[in-house]
């Protein structure tokens, strides 16, 4: 993802906590690794034994002690999980933050509904506050809404990598290098980020994989008293949910995977596909913009708007804009600001205004969009989202690209996929090539044979998780059912479509899957 190397959905832009994706990172260790193949994987994730190992009994048998969270109606607790599932050692246990809001009725309680907004790195507990109050009341009145911040994220043993001033510098580094000096500066920044993660988070850094987080979710399922998992995962949360289904098919209840990732493709192909997704989203934005008399990218055509955007980025590259702060708007920050607004069509007016201001030499509004993407607050404090994002991605898959030479070879295909963002997204795919630990996962199909019906939701013009990924995931899952939203933006449920909400609600409340090939507009 483009986190500058890690793609996610910005919380502030869409008023929910980070849903997000992770294609643009790469993964791997400090060792030299080959670029991942664009050919979809043929191996499948194998399920775990149906009976949990005896050495995990203390974790499944612990009792949660709930207390008030400070937010009316919400309760918080902490659960213990092993650092290493292969070798549980009590002294090394992790403490994960969990929260819930109990169902208040009317209607019979249906159990717990876990939610995850994506990332990787998005806080599920922060998102819970949106979901418990923003999801349809037909659902929230019947389910206890619950969440766990995954290991390494937010309140759960957070991965840390850089100081806030160092992160300011990292986000501003040029990701469209024009010469060897700029390439070296980018590589130095990536190495510094990776080394910072190792220095500050050595204990947990090798144990934040999606497989481990899925196993943590199964412990929480048991502690909440549910025989099967009911779950809504968005963006990366779909990968987490699908991984759970693959590991524990017999414990799958009602799973909604919205804005799906395709687990069968490697990091390189994922990054390139995501670049194409942002191109599709920009074209939709531009088509809307040029119809307006005040469009800052002109009113002639979408192609002309793209040329204006390229010219604007080129100007930023040589002449960063003042922002009213000590931080100028560089090309990298400006590109991130534009990408941030691609996640939700509701942010398009904000982007038009920010571009208009930038063309008047005020980069402040576009910098705010970039900051929202990185979860940087007004005091200069970053959340750990981007640190967790890289740490998870770099364990889950081998690197997309491992050297500047790899990037140079990949650039033509990235530019073909996305003329406006491809160069940035290609160079942003390099960070995991310098990761201090080797990856523990690889691309593979997830079939979850024997699982109950699983609902996969895909948005046709989703910028971060291309629609083709939802089609692929639904076809891989032995019990997958695809629901399509013919619209814009990242994810679909509880975002304004009555058709989508009605279909998902029927599944969550009555276990009714939509008709085959149902499409909502």
Helices and strands as residue ranges (DSSP letters): H 11-14, G 54-56, H 57-60, E 67-68, E 74-81, G 90-92, E 94-101, E 111-116, H 124-134, H 137-140, E 143-148, H 164-172, H 180-200, H 202-205, H 210-223, E 229-234, H 236-247, G 249-251, E 252-258, H 267-289, H 302-318, H 331-342, G 345-347, H 348-358, H 364-374, H 385-396, H 404-417, H 422-427, G 431-434, E 454-461, H 467-476, E 480-488, H 498-510, E 519-520
